[in-house]
Amino acid sequence: MKRLPKQLQAAVDAHRRSDFDTAVSAYRKFLQRHDREAGVWHLLASAQLMRGKLADARDAADRSVVLDAGKPGHHLLLVDVLLMQSEYAEAIRRSDVLLRLAGPDDEAVWRKARALRLGGDVDAAMQLLDVDGKQGPPFLYEKGLTLEQLDRLGEAEAVFRDATESDPAMAVAWHALGVIQLKQGDAKSAAPSLSRASKLDPENAEVKINLVTAVRLAADIKGALLLSEALLNEHGDLADVHTQYAATLQALGRFREAEKEFLKARELQKDNVAAIAGLAELAEWRGDYAGGLKLLDEAGELTAPDLIVSRARLLQRSGHAAKAADLLRREEAAGVGWRPWQHAQAGFSLAQILDELGDYPEAFEAATRANLIRGGRFDSSAHTRWVDRVIEQAPTTACEGAETDSRPVFILGMPRSGTSLLEQILSGHSALYAAGELPFIGEIATRTPGWLNAGDNAGEMAGLGREYLESLPAEAADATLVSDKMPLNFLYLGLIAAILPGARVIHCLRDPRDVAVSCYFQDFVDPALAFSFDLRQTADYYRDYWRLMGHWRERLARPMLEVHYENLVGDIEKQTRRVLEFLDLPMEQACLSFHEREREVKTASHAQVRRPLYRSSVGRYRNYLEQIERLFCEPLADILEQYQASLNGQG
């Protein structure tokens, strides 16, 4: 092998150790005396590209091609520089030259496809990439990006997965895979993909921001908080880092802190859409609809889908439902670049607005379109098997060393069964702190699979009750009772009995048909609620819920109070007295003025609990009976009879 001149060898050595400034200086000195060396111009272009000096890299790459036009590698680097400069038309032209030299080579094909995609001709890019045979990781990565831009998300996920299998060290492919999984609502799969990307590229703030999102949406709120705090220390100058931290605080019910972080994000980037949308949502949860609309007005002419949906919701809450419906119809139809999940958000909002306007057929159509986008991620059979296991193995009595604290009050049941209304009523009592939907029991259960065999894991279980109590909001420290209204805690009543045997349990029930319709119209982000996107899966889930609650009724050592939504709205004072008696609390009239209370309510019922009691939600299913009869009502005919009997029995 021919030895390089000493000066050139020094430049190459500096290049290899990523000392690009030294390498560039040495290449230039060498080229002052040997300016016809195409290979050295190529190396200089590469070093300049790594320094981010695109104009200098372009000049050097052009020179290398002129001096040795027959070398494909020189053309490849020139195309890379052109892509970085957003010179897509020229990149396409140069890619054609490269293809004539190298033939249908992977490296040449994916570069031309990228130039076509970024230049706006996504269909042509896809046609170029849609070939059989084995392809390398960069080719697969570009193909995945193109499929993603065409909204073929399932295919894109499969291709990105192929890329990561072909090159497990390809950080950008892991990142892209995680983002695609997030876009499809699969946060539990996205979190490990993004974690892998972050380990491979630890300095990439965008990867970490997306990882926080995935961990939070996968319901690991504590994990998201730890990641958010670390990210804030590393990249506190980035607006998106503050919005992610704010969203995590919001999920924990720490609304004032969340508001401060959203405002900080806007200080760093005034037009940050996530911060504006977050502040508008907080205003909506507080019932400050005028304030939310003012915020959006002051944001100017921003047309991001998230802000359009926020405006529509605030208009609806302000009594302008028809105007809100017109806004969503117009903007969604005209919206260029709306992604599937954004169409889903708009569809769910439009369905709720049309329901309020009494246009039930169109409302159900809008909900169905949105559910079709969101659905496909819930495994009913696996859930049924898990419930079987819970019934067979879960504890029903206290474990040794369990906490005896009697402050926790668990308000639970199916989503949309009245848990928010009941907690809002109870929040008026001077002795009770309403903590909202706390994620901690679910997190403990997920992290401690041994709870299903508590007797064999007493040592592991003993400290879990204390862990839960220490996780309660600091504001609850002086309260006699603290309510936790996470509905799906019904899945973990055996765990609650084992680690918090002094806790009280209130089970909220509602006509299954009303529950089904209400869930079908909600855009739930929690993957545990993905059953709601399909009426038949909702029926399967309801049956599992019904039999599991029957098991708890028979086996739990402590009493459980059951409150039917229909009875609650039918005679609020009678049912409130009944609940307070169960909690050993005296009646306080403030409980009956629940709709006048200023309190953030972070649930799908935040608007309803700010209105005086109304009965229009009882029997709402009748507006949609034809649509739900076959998929929901018929499979649950026996349970519908049992529910009616239980309702009549409570009175």
Rosetta blueprint (number, residue, H / E / L):
1 M L
2 K L
3 R L
4 L L
5 P L
6 K H
7 Q H
8 L H
9 Q H
10 A H
11 A H
12 V H
13 D H
14 A H
15 H H
16 R H
17 R L
18 S L
19 D L
20 F H
21 D H
22 T H
23 A H
24 V H
25 S H
26 A H
27 Y H
28 R H
29 K H
30 F H
31 L H
32 Q H
33 R H
34 H L
35 D L
36 R L
37 E L
38 A H
39 G H
40 V H
41 W H
42 H H
43 L H
44 L H
45 A H
46 S H
47 A H
48 Q H
49 L H
50 M H
51 R H
52 G L
53 K L
54 L H
55 A H
56 D H
57 A H
58 R H
59 D H
60 A H
61 A H
62 D H
63 R H
64 S H
65 V H
66 V H
67 L H
68 D L
69 A L
70 G L
71 K L
72 P H
73 G H
74 H H
75 H H
76 L H
77 L H
78 L H
79 V H
80 D H
81 V H
82 L H
83 L H
84 M H
85 Q L
86 S L
87 E L
88 Y H
89 A H
90 E H
91 A H
92 I H
93 R H
94 R H
95 S H
96 D H
97 V H
98 L H
99 L H
100 R H
101 L H
102 A H
103 G L
104 P L
105 D L
106 D H
107 E H
108 A H
109 V H
110 W H
111 R H
112 K H
113 A H
114 R H
115 A H
116 L H
117 R H
118 L H
119 G L
120 G L
121 D L
122 V H
123 D H
124 A H
125 A H
126 M H
127 Q H
128 L H
129 L H
130 D L
131 V L
132 D L
133 G L
134 K L
135 Q L
136 G L
137 P H
138 P H
139 F H
140 L H
141 Y H
142 E H
143 K H
144 G H
145 L H
146 T H
147 L H
148 E H
149 Q H
150 L L
151 D L
152 R L
153 L H
154 G H
155 E H
156 A H
157 E H
158 A H
159 V H
160 F H
161 R H
162 D H
163 A H
164 T H
165 E H
166 S H
167 D L
168 P L
169 A L
170 M L
171 A H
172 V H
173 A H
174 W H
175 H H
176 A H
177 L H
178 G H
179 V H
180 I H
181 Q H
182 L H
183 K H
184 Q L
185 G L
186 D L
187 A H
188 K H
189 S H
190 A H
191 A H
192 P H
193 S H
194 L H
195 S H
196 R H
197 A H
198 S H
199 K H
200 L H
201 D L
202 P L
203 E L
204 N L
205 A H
206 E H
207 V H
208 K H
209 I H
210 N H
211 L H
212 V H
213 T H
214 A H
215 V H
216 R H
217 L H
218 A L
219 A L
220 D L
221 I H
222 K H
223 G H
224 A H
225 L H
226 L H
227 L H
228 S H
229 E H
230 A H
231 L H
232 L H
233 N H
234 E H
235 H L
236 G L
237 D L
238 L L
239 A H
240 D H
241 V H
242 H H
243 T H
244 Q H
245 Y H
246 A H
247 A H
248 T H
249 L H
250 Q H
251 A H
252 L L
253 G L
254 R L
255 F H
256 R H
257 E H
258 A H
259 E H
260 K H
261 E H
262 F H
263 L H
264 K H
265 A H
266 R H
267 E H
268 L H
269 Q L
270 K L
271 D L
272 N L
273 V H
274 A H
275 A H
276 I H
277 A H
278 G H
279 L H
280 A H
281 E H
282 L H
283 A H
284 E H
285 W H
286 R H
287 G L
288 D L
289 Y H
290 A H
291 G H
292 G H
293 L H
294 K H
295 L H
296 L H
297 D H
298 E H
299 A L
300 G L
301 E L
302 L L
303 T L
304 A L
305 P H
306 D H
307 L H
308 I H
309 V H
310 S H
311 R H
312 A H
313 R H
314 L H
315 L H
316 Q H
317 R H
318 S L
319 G L
320 H L
321 A H
322 A H
323 K H
324 A H
325 A H
326 D H
327 L H
328 L H
329 R H
330 R H
331 E H
332 E H
333 A H
334 A H
335 G L
336 V L
337 G L
338 W L
339 R L
340 P H
341 W H
342 Q H
343 H H
344 A H
345 Q H
346 A H
347 G H
348 F H
349 S H
350 L H
351 A H
352 Q H
353 I H
354 L H
355 D H
356 E H
357 L H
358 G L
359 D L
360 Y H
361 P H
362 E H
363 A H
364 F H
365 E H
366 A H
367 A H
368 T H
369 R H
370 A H
371 N H
372 L H
373 I H
374 R H
375 G L
376 G L
377 R L
378 F L
379 D L
380 S H
381 S H
382 A H
383 H H
384 T H
385 R H
386 W H
387 V H
388 D H
389 R H
390 V H
391 I H
392 E H
393 Q H
394 A L
395 P L
396 T L
397 T L
398 A L
399 C L
400 E L
401 G L
402 A L
403 E L
404 T L
405 D L
406 S L
407 R L
408 P E
409 V E
410 F E
411 I E
412 L E
413 G E
414 M L
415 P L
416 R L
417 S L
418 G L
419 T H
420 S H
421 L H
422 L H
423 E H
424 Q H
425 I H
426 L H
427 S L
428 G L
429 H L
430 S L
431 A L
432 L E
433 Y E
434 A E
435 A L
436 G L
437 E L
438 L L
439 P L
440 F H
441 I H
442 G H
443 E H
444 I H
445 A H
446 T H
447 R H
448 T L
449 P H
450 G H
451 W H
452 L H
453 N H
454 A H
455 G H
456 D H
457 N L
458 A H
459 G H
460 E H
461 M H
462 A L
463 G L
464 L H
465 G H
466 R H
467 E H
468 Y H
469 L H
470 E H
471 S H
472 L L
473 P L
474 A H
475 E H
476 A H
477 A L
478 D L
479 A L
480 T L
481 L E
482 V E
483 S E
484 D E
485 K L
486 M L
487 P H
488 L H
489 N H
490 F H
491 L H
492 Y H
493 L H
494 G H
495 L H
496 I H
497 A H
498 A H
499 I H
500 L L
501 P L
502 G L
503 A L
504 R E
505 V E
506 I E
507 H E
508 C E
509 L E
510 R L
511 D L
512 P H
513 R H
514 D H
515 V H
516 A H
517 V H
518 S H
519 C H
520 Y H
521 F L
522 Q L
523 D L
524 F L
525 V L
526 D L
527 P H
528 A H
529 L H
530 A H
531 F H
532 S H
533 F H
534 D L
535 L H
536 R H
537 Q H
538 T H
539 A H
540 D H
541 Y H
542 Y H
543 R H
544 D H
545 Y H
546 W H
547 R H
548 L H
549 M H
550 G H
551 H H
552 W H
553 R H
554 E H
555 R H
556 L L
557 A L
558 R L
559 P L
560 M E
561 L E
562 E E
563 V E
564 H E
565 Y H
566 E H
567 N H
568 L H
569 V H
570 G H
571 D L
572 I H
573 E H
574 K H
575 Q H
576 T H
577 R H
578 R H
579 V H
580 L H
581 E H
582 F H
583 L L
584 D L
585 L L
586 P L
587 M L
588 E L
589 Q H
590 A H
591 C H
592 L H
593 S H
594 F H
595 H H
596 E H
597 R L
598 E L
599 R L
600 E L
601 V L
602 K L
603 T L
604 A L
605 S L
606 H L
607 A L
608 Q H
609 V H
610 R H
611 R L
612 P L
613 L L
614 Y L
615 R L
616 S L
617 S L
618 V L
619 G L
620 R H
621 Y H
622 R H
623 N H
624 Y H
625 L H
626 E H
627 Q H
628 I H
629 E H
630 R H
631 L H
632 F H
633 C H
634 E H
635 P H
636 L H
637 A H
638 D H
639 I H
640 L H
641 E H
642 Q H
643 Y H
644 Q H
645 A H
646 S H
647 L H
648 N H
649 G H
650 Q H
651 G L
